[in-house]
Amino acid sequence: MARCPVVNWLMVAGVALVCCSGAQAGWFTNDRQDAFRAFEEGDYESALAGFSDDYRRGVVQYRSGQYEQAARSFGRATRRAVKQDATYNLGNARFQLGDYEGAVTAYETVLDAEPDHDDARHNLSLAKSRLGVLQEEQQQEEQQ
């Protein structure tokens, strides 16, 4: 068994409890807190298992390069506080997948609700540029 870098002693009801700060799951933390810790440590698999919220799952999936899964999670996010961020990140996931039309749609949705969203405006420009290149290539292939 690995040694803990820091050991905390707590007296609870006359019983000394030892809590290791390097432990994965703590006695005094909930699953979401453990998932946040795992995410911060780059343990995306554990973080994903601890999050039930679609937005948070999408962030973990995106960070770990699971863009299809991230797009699905961001698309299902309904929490009002993160809906705009989820839509923006849906655009980013679609962009990573080469779905430039889908990315354009997501970024335009963000800009409809928040016209001053500079990142969405910048990414929309990139997505439209890539989409234009793809359309030109398709036209050239059709002409040959």
Accessible surface in RSA format (square Angstrom, percent):
REM  Atomic radii and reference values for relative SASA: ProtOr
REM  Chains: A
REM  Algorithm: Lee & Richards
REM  Probe-radius: 1.40
REM  Slices: 20
REM RES _ NUM      All-atoms   Total-Side   Main-Chain    Non-polar    All polar
REM                ABS   REL    ABS   REL    ABS   REL    ABS   REL    ABS   REL
RES MET A   1   237.21 122.8 151.32 100.1  85.89 204.5 129.31 109.9 107.90 143.0
RES ALA A   2    92.52  85.1  64.13  99.0  28.39  64.6  75.10 105.8  17.42  46.1
RES ARG A   3   227.23  95.4 198.63 101.3  28.60  68.1  78.88 107.8 148.35  89.9
RES CYS A   4    46.69  35.3  26.05  29.1  20.64  48.5   2.76   7.0  43.93  47.4
RES PRO A   5   112.55  82.0  71.55  65.2  41.00 149.0  84.76  70.0  27.79 172.7
RES VAL A   6    79.06  52.0  74.87  67.8   4.20  10.1  79.06  68.7   0.00   0.0
RES VAL A   7    69.15  45.5  46.22  41.8  22.93  55.2  46.22  40.2  22.93  62.2
RES ASN A   8    64.22  44.3  60.87  58.8   3.35   8.1  15.85  38.1  48.37  46.8
RES TRP A   9   171.65  68.9 147.17  71.2  24.48  57.5 127.25  67.8  44.40  72.0
RES LEU A  10    71.92  40.1  67.97  48.6   3.96   9.9  71.89  50.5   0.04   0.1
RES MET A  11   141.00  73.0 109.11  72.2  31.89  75.9 102.24  86.9  38.76  51.4
RES VAL A  12    71.65  47.1  67.08  60.7   4.57  11.0  70.08  60.9   1.57   4.3
RES ALA A  13   102.90  94.6  53.06  81.9  49.84 113.4  74.41 104.8  28.49  75.5
RES GLY A  14    65.21  80.4   0.00   N/A  65.21  80.4  30.68  84.2  34.53  77.3
RES VAL A  15    87.71  57.7  84.72  76.7   2.99   7.2  87.71  76.2   0.00   0.0
RES ALA A  16    55.07  50.6  33.36  51.5  21.71  49.4  33.36  47.0  21.71  57.5
RES LEU A  17    45.23  25.2  44.01  31.5   1.22   3.1  45.23  31.8   0.00   0.0
RES VAL A  18    63.37  41.7  51.84  46.9  11.53  27.8  51.84  45.0  11.53  31.3
RES CYS A  19    27.65  20.9  24.94  27.8   2.72   6.4   3.41   8.7  24.24  26.1
RES CYS A  20    24.41  18.5  16.22  18.1   8.19  19.2  13.60  34.5  10.81  11.7
RES SER A  21    57.77  48.8  32.52  43.4  25.25  58.2  34.45  73.4  23.32  32.7
RES GLY A  22    48.67  60.0   0.00   N/A  48.67  60.0  22.83  62.7  25.84  57.9
RES ALA A  23    38.60  35.5  26.96  41.6  11.64  26.5  36.22  51.0   2.38   6.3
RES GLN A  24   114.09  63.8 103.37  75.5  10.72  25.5  60.01 127.7  54.08  41.0
RES ALA A  25    72.35  66.5  53.24  82.2  19.11  43.5  53.24  75.0  19.11  50.6
RES GLY A  26    21.92  27.0   0.00   N/A  21.92  27.0  11.02  30.2  10.90  24.4
RES TRP A  27   165.51  66.4 131.52  63.7  33.99  79.8 105.63  56.3  59.88  97.1
RES PHE A  28   119.65  59.9  87.21  54.0  32.44  84.4  95.52  57.9  24.13  69.1
RES THR A  29    45.72  32.5  26.06  26.4  19.65  46.8  29.32  39.4  16.40  24.8
RES ASN A  30    76.51  52.8  67.31  65.0   9.20  22.1  41.03  98.8  35.47  34.3
RES ASP A  31   109.42  76.6 104.30 103.8   5.12  12.1  24.08  56.7  85.34  85.1
RES ARG A  32   120.32  50.5 118.36  60.3   1.95   4.7  26.91  36.8  93.40  56.6
RES GLN A  33    86.92  48.6  81.76  59.8   5.15  12.3  24.39  51.9  62.52  47.4
RES ASP A  34    22.84  16.0  19.52  19.4   3.32   7.8  14.87  35.0   7.97   7.9
RES ALA A  35     2.39   2.2   0.00   0.0   2.39   5.4   1.99   2.8   0.40   1.1
RES PHE A  36    81.21  40.6  81.21  50.3   0.00   0.0  81.21  49.2   0.00   0.0
RES ARG A  37    71.29  29.9  69.73  35.5   1.56   3.7  27.45  37.5  43.83  26.6
RES ALA A  38     4.31   4.0   3.27   5.0   1.04   2.4   3.89   5.5   0.42   1.1
RES PHE A  39    38.14  19.1  34.47  21.3   3.67   9.5  34.47  20.9   3.67  10.5
RES GLU A  40   142.73  81.9 105.81  80.1  36.92  87.9  40.84  79.0 101.89  83.2
RES GLU A  41   112.17  64.4  74.22  56.1  37.96  90.4  44.12  85.3  68.05  55.6
RES GLY A  42    39.65  48.9   0.00   N/A  39.65  48.9  18.97  52.0  20.68  46.3
RES ASP A  43    48.80  34.2  41.60  41.4   7.20  17.0  23.09  54.3  25.71  25.6
RES TYR A  44    58.81  27.5  55.79  31.7   3.03   7.9  34.29  25.8  24.52  30.2
RES GLU A  45   149.65  85.9 138.74 105.0  10.91  26.0  55.75 107.8  93.90  76.7
RES SER A  46    50.17  42.4  38.52  51.4  11.66  26.9  18.57  39.5  31.61  44.3
RES ALA A  47     0.00   0.0   0.00   0.0   0.00   0.0   0.00   0.0   0.00   0.0
RES LEU A  48    32.46  18.1  32.46  23.2   0.00   0.0  32.46  22.8   0.00   0.0
RES ALA A  49    92.11  84.7  50.52  78.0  41.60  94.6  61.91  87.2  30.20  80.0
RES GLY A  50    24.21  29.9   0.00   N/A  24.21  29.9  13.37  36.7  10.84  24.3
RES PHE A  51    10.53   5.3   5.54   3.4   4.99  13.0   7.59   4.6   2.94   8.4
RES SER A  52   110.83  93.7  83.10 110.9  27.73  63.9  53.10 113.1  57.73  80.9
RES ASP A  53    35.15  24.6  26.04  25.9   9.12  21.6  20.18  47.5  14.98  14.9
RES ASP A  54    39.30  27.5  35.46  35.3   3.84   9.1   2.13   5.0  37.17  37.1
RES TYR A  55    36.04  16.8  35.69  20.3   0.35   0.9  17.52  13.2  18.53  22.8
RES ARG A  56    57.07  24.0  55.48  28.3   1.59   3.8  10.52  14.4  46.55  28.2
RES ARG A  57    64.50  27.1  64.50  32.9   0.00   0.0   7.29  10.0  57.21  34.7
RES GLY A  58     0.00   0.0   0.00   N/A   0.00   0.0   0.00   0.0   0.00   0.0
RES VAL A  59    38.60  25.4  37.10  33.6   1.51   3.6  38.12  33.1   0.49   1.3
RES VAL A  60     2.00   1.3   2.00   1.8   0.00   0.0   2.00   1.7   0.00   0.0
RES GLN A  61    11.44   6.4  11.35   8.3   0.10   0.2   0.10   0.2  11.35   8.6
RES TYR A  62    62.10  29.0  59.48  33.8   2.62   6.8  46.03  34.6  16.07  19.8
RES ARG A  63   142.89  60.0 117.30  59.8  25.60  60.9  26.68  36.5 116.21  70.4
RES SER A  64    43.22  36.5  11.20  14.9  32.02  73.8  18.13  38.6  25.09  35.1
RES GLY A  65    38.83  47.9   0.00   N/A  38.83  47.9  17.35  47.6  21.47  48.1
RES GLN A  66    64.97  36.3  60.19  44.0   4.78  11.4  22.62  48.2  42.35  32.1
RES TYR A  67    63.16  29.5  60.13  34.2   3.03   7.9  28.79  21.6  34.37  42.4
RES GLU A  68   102.89  59.1  99.61  75.4   3.28   7.8  24.50  47.4  78.39  64.0
RES GLN A  69    69.37  38.8  68.00  49.7   1.38   3.3  17.38  37.0  51.99  39.4
RES ALA A  70     0.00   0.0   0.00   0.0   0.00   0.0   0.00   0.0   0.00   0.0
RES ALA A  71    14.20  13.1  11.95  18.4   2.25   5.1  12.09  17.0   2.11   5.6
RES ARG A  72   128.99  54.2 120.38  61.4   8.62  20.5  62.43  85.3  66.56  40.3
RES SER A  73     0.46   0.4   0.46   0.6   0.00   0.0   0.00   0.0   0.46   0.6
RES PHE A  74     2.95   1.5   1.48   0.9   1.47   3.8   1.48   0.9   1.47   4.2
RES GLY A  75    44.16  54.5   0.00   N/A  44.16  54.5  19.19  52.7  24.97  55.9
RES ARG A  76   125.10  52.5 113.31  57.8  11.79  28.1  69.25  94.6  55.85  33.8
RES ALA A  77     1.97   1.8   0.01   0.0   1.96   4.5   1.75   2.5   0.22   0.6
RES THR A  78   120.46  85.7  97.01  98.3  23.45  55.9  65.80  88.4  54.66  82.6
RES ARG A  79    88.71  37.2  80.28  40.9   8.43  20.1  64.93  88.7  23.78  14.4
RES ARG A  80   224.38  94.2 204.62 104.3  19.76  47.1  79.91 109.2 144.47  87.6
RES ALA A  81    91.36  84.0  49.57  76.5  41.79  95.1  62.01  87.3  29.35  77.8
RES VAL A  82    18.46  12.1  18.02  16.3   0.44   1.1  18.46  16.0   0.00   0.0
RES LYS A  83    86.67  42.3  86.66  53.2   0.01   0.0  64.72  58.3  21.95  23.4
RES GLN A  84    57.43  32.1  54.94  40.2   2.48   5.9  43.59  92.8  13.84  10.5
RES ASP A  85    67.91  47.6  67.25  66.9   0.66   1.6   6.56  15.4  61.35  61.2
RES ALA A  86     0.16   0.1   0.16   0.2   0.00   0.0   0.16   0.2   0.00   0.0
RES THR A  87    15.94  11.3  14.75  15.0   1.19   2.8   7.52  10.1   8.41  12.7
RES TYR A  88    34.97  16.3  34.97  19.9   0.00   0.0  21.67  16.3  13.30  16.4
RES ASN A  89    30.33  20.9  30.33  29.3   0.00   0.0   2.29   5.5  28.03  27.1
RES LEU A  90    21.10  11.8  21.10  15.1   0.00   0.0  21.10  14.8   0.00   0.0
RES GLY A  91     0.00   0.0   0.00   N/A   0.00   0.0   0.00   0.0   0.00   0.0
RES ASN A  92    23.08  15.9  21.27  20.6   1.81   4.4   6.52  15.7  16.56  16.0
RES ALA A  93     0.00   0.0   0.00   0.0   0.00   0.0   0.00   0.0   0.00   0.0
RES ARG A  94    65.95  27.7  65.95  33.6   0.00   0.0   4.02   5.5  61.93  37.5
RES PHE A  95    36.59  18.3  33.66  20.8   2.94   7.6  33.66  20.4   2.94   8.4
RES GLN A  96    92.62  51.8  63.18  46.2  29.44  70.1   2.97   6.3  89.65  68.0
RES LEU A  97    78.05  43.5  43.83  31.4  34.22  86.0  48.65  34.2  29.40  79.1
RES GLY A  98    33.51  41.3   0.00   N/A  33.51  41.3  17.91  49.2  15.60  34.9
RES ASP A  99    62.32  43.7  54.58  54.3   7.74  18.3  25.73  60.6  36.60  36.5
RES TYR A 100    28.24  13.2  25.37  14.4   2.87   7.5   5.93   4.5  22.32  27.5
RES GLU A 101   112.76  64.7 108.91  82.4   3.84   9.1  31.80  61.5  80.96  66.1
RES GLY A 102    11.48  14.2   0.00   N/A  11.48  14.2  10.77  29.5   0.72   1.6
RES ALA A 103     0.00   0.0   0.00   0.0   0.00   0.0   0.00   0.0   0.00   0.0
RES VAL A 104    17.00  11.2  17.00  15.4   0.00   0.0  17.00  14.8   0.00   0.0
RES THR A 105    79.76  56.7  78.23  79.3   1.53   3.7  53.16  71.4  26.60  40.2
RES ALA A 106     2.89   2.7   0.00   0.0   2.89   6.6   2.89   4.1   0.00   0.0
RES TYR A 107     2.11   1.0   2.11   1.2   0.00   0.0   0.00   0.0   2.11   2.6
RES GLU A 108    68.48  39.3  67.52  51.1   0.96   2.3  23.38  45.2  45.10  36.8
RES THR A 109    66.17  47.1  63.50  64.4   2.67   6.4  45.94  61.7  20.24  30.6
RES VAL A 110     0.07   0.0   0.07   0.1   0.00   0.0   0.07   0.1   0.00   0.0
RES LEU A 111    18.96  10.6  14.28  10.2   4.68  11.8  14.65  10.3   4.31  11.6
RES ASP A 112   124.11  86.9  92.64  92.2  31.47  74.4  32.12  75.6  92.00  91.7
RES ALA A 113    71.18  65.4  32.66  50.4  38.52  87.6  42.84  60.3  28.34  75.1
RES GLU A 114    74.19  42.6  72.39  54.8   1.80   4.3  28.16  54.5  46.03  37.6
RES PRO A 115    82.77  60.3  81.96  74.7   0.81   3.0  82.51  68.1   0.26   1.6
RES ASP A 116   124.91  87.5 110.64 110.1  14.27  33.8  34.48  81.2  90.43  90.2
RES HIS A 117    31.21  17.1  26.16  18.2   5.05  12.9  17.59  18.1  13.62  15.9
RES ASP A 118   108.71  76.1 100.91 100.4   7.80  18.4  33.92  79.8  74.79  74.6
RES ASP A 119    87.34  61.2  84.31  83.9   3.03   7.2   7.18  16.9  80.16  79.9
RES ALA A 120     0.00   0.0   0.00   0.0   0.00   0.0   0.00   0.0   0.00   0.0
RES ARG A 121   118.44  49.7 116.72  59.5   1.72   4.1  57.73  78.9  60.71  36.8
RES HIS A 122   108.95  59.5 102.85  71.5   6.11  15.6  70.51  72.7  38.45  44.7
RES ASN A 123    25.69  17.7  25.64  24.8   0.05   0.1   3.60   8.7  22.09  21.4
RES LEU A 124    20.63  11.5  20.63  14.8   0.00   0.0  20.63  14.5   0.00   0.0
RES SER A 125    69.85  59.0  60.74  81.1   9.11  21.0  29.44  62.7  40.41  56.6
RES LEU A 126    80.59  44.9  79.91  57.2   0.68   1.7  80.37  56.4   0.22   0.6
RES ALA A 127     0.00   0.0   0.00   0.0   0.00   0.0   0.00   0.0   0.00   0.0
RES LYS A 128   102.85  50.2  94.74  58.1   8.11  19.3  52.91  47.6  49.93  53.2
RES SER A 129    68.46  57.9  54.08  72.2  14.38  33.1  32.93  70.1  35.53  49.8
RES ARG A 130   120.73  50.7 119.70  61.0   1.02   2.4  26.11  35.7  94.62  57.3
RES LEU A 131    31.38  17.5  31.38  22.4   0.00   0.0  31.38  22.0   0.00   0.0
RES GLY A 132    25.27  31.2   0.00   N/A  25.27  31.2  24.38  66.9   0.89   2.0
RES VAL A 133    78.57  51.7  77.67  70.3   0.90   2.2  77.83  67.6   0.75   2.0
RES LEU A 134    66.39  37.0  66.30  47.4   0.09   0.2  66.30  46.6   0.09   0.2
RES GLN A 135    84.70  47.4  83.69  61.2   1.00   2.4  23.91  50.9  60.78  46.1
RES GLU A 136   106.57  61.2 104.94  79.4   1.63   3.9  30.82  59.6  75.75  61.8
RES GLU A 137    83.55  48.0  82.31  62.3   1.24   3.0  30.76  59.5  52.79  43.1
RES GLN A 138   103.31  57.8 102.18  74.7   1.14   2.7  27.85  59.3  75.46  57.2
RES GLN A 139   107.65  60.2 106.77  78.0   0.88   2.1  26.24  55.9  81.40  61.7
RES GLN A 140   106.03  59.3 104.69  76.5   1.34   3.2  28.42  60.5  77.61  58.9
RES GLU A 141   126.08  72.4 110.50  83.6  15.58  37.1  39.62  76.6  86.46  70.6
RES GLU A 142   145.32  83.4 110.26  83.4  35.06  83.5  50.35  97.4  94.97  77.5
RES GLN A 143   152.84  85.5 114.45  83.6  38.39  91.4  44.87  95.5 107.97  81.9
RES GLN A 144   182.73 102.2 120.67  88.2  62.05 147.7  59.45 126.6 123.27  93.5
END  Absolute sums over single chains surface
CHAIN  1 A     9694.4       7962.9       1731.5       4840.7       4853.7
END  Absolute sums over all chains
TOTAL          9694.4       7962.9       1731.5       4840.7       4853.7
